[in-house]
Amino acid sequence: MTPQFLFATGIENSNPTIQGGKVRVDEMEKCGHYEHWRTDFDLVQELGISFLRYGPPIHTTFLGPGKYDWTFADKTFNDLRRRDIVPIVDLCHFGVPDWIGNFQNPDFPVLFAGYACDFAKRYPWVQLYTPVNEMYICAEFSALFGWWNEQLHSDQSFVTALKNIVKANVLAMRAIAKMRPDSIFIQSESSEYFHAENPAAIHPAELMNSRRFLSLDLNYGRRVDSEMYEYLMDNGMTRAEYHFFLRNNLKHQCIMGNDYYRTNEHRVCADGTTRAAGEVFGYHVITRQYHDRYRLPVMHTETNLWQGPCGDEAVNWLWKEWANVLRVRNDGVPIVGFTWYSLTDQVDWDTALRENNGKVNPLGLFDLDRKIRPVGEAYKQLIKDWRQVLPAQSVCLQVPIIMPSESNEEWAQEKQDQAQKAQEDHSTAPANVASVEP
């Protein structure tokens, strides 16, 4: 039976480079997943979870144009299928293979689309995808803050990274949809807000609150705000590149996944510098802002908090985020899933992966010895309590998911055929209609 609400977790697979590209920060390696992947999948099932944000390590899988090492992916994805766990496939998580270089490479979008196409061809039973994780954050940390990959610090390098990353995501969605017409794309993107500290900070805060939407505006083919259009044009985007995004979106196959952490809200000073604000508005208010803009089904795709000295800090944060999810849903927003990210503790995220210190961050459902944390117990109980209650609230809030075990059924093929026909009908619609905003 297909679950009606997507309770999920994830296995952290960030892999950016630092130190001028000399050091690869591979979270799967740091967290022991390559060694303990079978145990990790056991833990997912132990929690009663059917959906897993997961992807193969791109830097060791994608060896060149049309060249791959599928060894690890075959082992893990075949086992996920056997267990009937639905992967939400994360194909690019903050890094690219050494031979591509970084996100300034204009060849990246086409190369990545080829990788996505060949992945979908190899694993035709996979339906859910996040082709590129947190597109805005990836471009910001790599090309504006100078922390990862290209480690650049300019608006022009940021715009270059952003347009390459979003184009890669769009082309990958199109390539995957050709292989799997009923594929569903969940954009896991950071949901941000910038608060002005004083009247002089209002204008820079407004600019930042417009810029936070750029990745999703481009991805969904929504016309950007006028100041953001000037910003993009002033920093290297051409009119032709901009119009590519207006006419190539696949919004009708998307769920707007948004991530929220306590660090997602910022205080803006008059000079445009920012500092952490902590939780001011919270997930409910900010998610409504994003939903009002894009009018898509929503999924809470990431959150976590460190387990502190009291031992209940993460548990209380889980409760607070879940209360926000219910508030969003009760307001009539079609929210279809929730994710505690990630399954196990992570390593070095206290420095945003900028430093290779090997410091364990206690924010997983399990620690790195694979022992359950209090938040893991709480999430397990939450899923048990709410799994059967949520579907009864609205028959409209159901995602047309085919479980791995059902992928060869005749009715499942009929669904794909219907999706293929709908895709063809959509592609033959007049261009001026396809690009009009809702």
N, C-alpha and C positions, 0 to 999 in steps of 0.2 A: 504493500500500500504506500503510495506517494505521500510523504509528509506535507501538510498544508501550510506550515510556517517553517522558514529556513533557519533553524537553530544551527549555528556553525561555530567552528574555531578555525585556526590556521596554523600551518607550520612555516615559521619564518624562513624565507628564502632570499633575503636581501643579499646582493653581491656587488656593491660598488667598489671602485678602486680608490685608494688614497695615496699620499706621498708621491704625487706626480705620476700615478699609474703603476708604481712599483709594487704596491701591496694590494692584494685582493681581500676584501672583507667578506668572507663566505659564512653567513650565519648558519647554514645547514651543517657546515663542518664544526663551527664553534659550539653549536648546541648538541652535537653528537648524533644528528639525524642519519648520516650516512651509515653509521654503525647500528643504530637502534630503530631503524624505520619500521620494522615489523612490530616492535613494542609500541612505538608511537601510534600506529594504526589500531593496535589493541586498545590503547587508552581512549582514542576517539570513540570506539564502540562501547567502552566501559561507561562513558558519560551519556550514552544514548543519543549521540550526534550522528546525523546522516549526511551532513554537508561539511566539506573541508576545503578551505582556501589552500591551494597547493599547486606547485609547479616544479618542473625539472630545472636544475641549475643551468641557465643559458650558456654560461661561460665554458662549461665542459661538455655540453650537448651539441651546441651549434658551432661546428668546426670550420665552416666555410660555406659559400653558396652551394646549396644542394648536398652538403657534407655534414653528417651527423654521427654522434655516438649515442645510440638510444639504449645502451646497456642498463643504466640505472633507471631510466624512465620506464623501460619495459617491465622491469621487476616491480617497481612501485605501482604503476598504473594498472598492471594486470592484477595485482593484489587488491587494489582498491575496487576494481570491478568484481572480483571474487567475493569481496565483503559487502558489496552493494552500497558502498560509500560514494556519494556524488561529489566529484572534485569540481571546485570552481577554479579553473586552471589559470594560474598566474604565470604568464610566459616571460615577462620582463619585469624584474623587481629591483630597480635602481642601478642596474649595471648591464653592460654589453660585453661580448667576448673581446679579448685583446686585439684580435685581427680587425675588428670594426673600429676600435679606438675609443670613441666617446660620442656624446649626443650632438656634437658639432658636425659630425659626418653627414653630409646630405644624402649619402647612399643608404643610411640606416633604415629609413621607412620601407623601401622596396625590399631590402634584404630581410628585414624582420617579417614582412608580409609573406615572403617565401617560406620562412621558418614556421610561421603560424599555419600556413596552408599544409605543409608537409606533416606537422604535428596532427592536425585535424584528420588528414588522410590516414595516418597510422593508427589513430585512436577514434574511429568513427562513432563509438558509443558515447563519447564525451559531448555534453550539450552546453554546459555553463562555462563562461570564460571571463577573466579579467585580463585582456591582452597585455596592457601596460599598467602597472600599479602606480597610483598616486602621481599622475602625470605632472601636475603643478609642482608638487614637492620635489620630484625628481629634477625638473628643470631649475627650480629655485636653489636647491642645495648644490647642484652641480655647476651652475653657470652664473648665479647671482651672488650667492654666499661664498662660493669658492671652496666648498667642503669636500666634494667628491669628484671623481671622474675627470672632466676637463679642468676643474678647479679654477674657474674664471669668475670675474667680479664685475660684470657690466650688464647694462640693460640690453645691449645688442647681442651679447652671447646668451643671455636668458631667452630672448625672443627666438634666436636661432635654435636653441635646445627645445623650446616649447613647441615651435612649429614642426620640428622633426619628430618629436615624441608623439604629438597628437596625430600627425599624419601617419605615423607608424601604426598607431592604435586603429585609426580609421581603415587603413588598407588591410590590416590584419583582420578586422571584423568582416570586411567584404570577402577576404580570402576564405575565412572559416565558414561564412554563411554559404559560400558556393559548395563546400564539402558537406556541411550540415545545415540545411535550410531552416530548421527550427531552433538553431542555436540562440542562446540568450546571453547578452553581454552585461556584466555588472561592473560599472565603473567605480572602483574603490578610490575615492578622492577625498583628500582632507577638507573638512568643512571649517572655515576660518571666520573670525570676525575681529575688526580693529576698532578699538574704542579711543576717542579723542580725549586726552588728559585735560586740555584747556582749549579755549576758543581758537588760539593760533594753530592748534593741531587738527582742526576740523577738516581743512582741505587735504592735507596728506593722508588722513584717515579715510576720507572719501575715495581718494585715488586707490588706496590699498584695498578698500572694500569693493572696488570695481575690478581691480586686477586679480583678485582671488577667484573670479569666475572665468578667467580667460580659457583655461584648458577645457572646461565643460562647454562654454559657449562655442568654441571651435569644434569640439567633438560632436556636439548636437546640432551644428549648423545654425546657431542663433546669432543674429547680428550683434556685435559687441557695442558697448556704450561709445559715444562719440569720442570722448577723451582716450579711451582704450584703442580706438581705431587709429587715432593720431600716434599714440604710443607705439603701436605695432608698425605702422608705416615709417615712423622716424627711426626705428631700430631694425630695419632690414627686411620686414615682410613686404612682399610685393602684392599688388592688387590681384594678380593671377593666383598667388598662393592663398590669399584670403578667400577668393571666390571658390577655390577648391573645396574649402570646408563648408561653404554655404550649400553646395550641391551634392555633397558626398556623405551626408550623415546617415546613420542607420538607427535613428532615434526610436523607431517603432519596434526594435528588437532589444531595447535597453532597459535596465533597471538602474536607477541612480544610487549607487552605493556610496554612502558618505561615512567618513571616519571622524570620530570625535574623542579627543583626549583633553585632559585638564590644561594642556599647553596650547590649545587651539585658539584661545582668545588672547588678544594683545593690547597693551596700552601704548598709544602713539604720542610721542612728544612733538613739540612745535617744529623741531628740526628734522622730523621724519624718522628718527630712531624709534625703536620699539623695545618693550620689555614684557615679560609675562604678566598677564592679568589674572590668571587662574580662571575658575569657572564663574562667569558673570551671568550670561544669558542661558547657557547650557544647551544640551543637544536639541531639546524641543524647539526652542525659538529659532536657532540657526538652521535647523532642518526645514522648518516652515519657510524660511527665506529662500532656500535652494529649491524647494518644491514649488513655491509660487513662481519661480523663474522658469523652471523646466517642465513642470506638470508631468512628471514621470513617477511610476512606482518607486518606492524607496526601500533600501536595505541598510541597516546599521552594520557596516562592514569591518570596523575595527574599534576597539577600545581596550584599555587596561589601566591598572594602577599598581604601583609597587606594594607588596605586602610589607608593612612596617613593623615597628616594635610591639604594637598592640596585637598584631596578627589578624585584625578584622578590617583593615583599611581597604583592601581590595574587595572584600565581601560587601562593604557598605557602598563602594563605588559601583559594583555590579547592580545592587539594588536601585541606586539612583539612576543609572543609565536605563535599566529596565522600566522604571517608573516613567522616564521620559519617552521611551518607545511606546508605552501604552497611552500616554498623553497625545503623542503624535497620531496614533491610530484612532483614538477616540475623537480626535478633531476631524476625522474623515480623510486623512492622508493615507493612501494605500501603502502601508509599510509591510513588507513581506518577510523580513528576516532580521536576525541579530547575531553578532559575532563577538566573542571574547578572543582577542588576538594577543598572544598565541597559545598553542597547546602547552608548550614548555616555557620555562624562563628563557630570556634572551641574553645576549652578551654584548657589552659596550654601547648599548643604546643611550646610556647616561651622557655620552659625548656625541650622540647622533652618528656613531660609527666613524667619527673623525680620528679617533685614537685607537690603536691596537693594544689595549691594556689587558684584555682577558677578564674584565670585571663582569661578574654575573649579575643580571638585573632580575630581581625576584617578582616577576609580574605574570608568570604563566599559570595555567590551571594545574600544572605539575612542575616540580623542580627538575633539575637536570639529572637527578638520580631516578627520575620517573616516579617520584612519590607525590601523591595528590596534595595540593595545597587547600586551605580552607575555602578559597574562592572556587576551586574545582568542585568541592563537595556542594557548595551553594549553587553553582551553575547546573550541576547534575539534578539537584532537587527542583530548581526553577523550571528546567525543561520538562521534568516529570509532571510538575503541577500544571503547567500552562499548555502543554502540547495539544491536549484535546479540547481546551477551552477556546483558544483563539479561532479555529475554523468556524465555530458556531456563531461568531460575532458577525461575519459577513461572508456570503458565498461569493462575493465579487473579488475578494482578495486571495486569489489562488493563482499560482504560477504554473503554466503548462509544462511540468517537468516529467521527463521519462527517466525512470530509474535505470541504472546500468543493467540490472537483471531483466528488464523489460525491453531492452533496445532491439532485440531480434523479433519481437512479437509483430504480428501482422498489423494490428491497430497502430503500433508505434510507427511503422513504415507509412501507413496512411496519413498519420499526422505530419510526417516529414514531407510527403507529397503535397499535402495541403499548404504547408509552409513554403514549399518551392513555388507553387502556383501564385501564392500571395506575393512572394518576392518578385516574380516575373511581372505581375500586374503593377506592382509598385515601381519597378524599373522602367516600365513603358509609359508611366504618367508623364504629362507635359513637364518640361524642365522648370517652367515658371511656377507650376503648382508645387512641385517637389521641394522647392527652396523657400516657399512662403512660410513664415513663422506661424505657429498656431495662435 
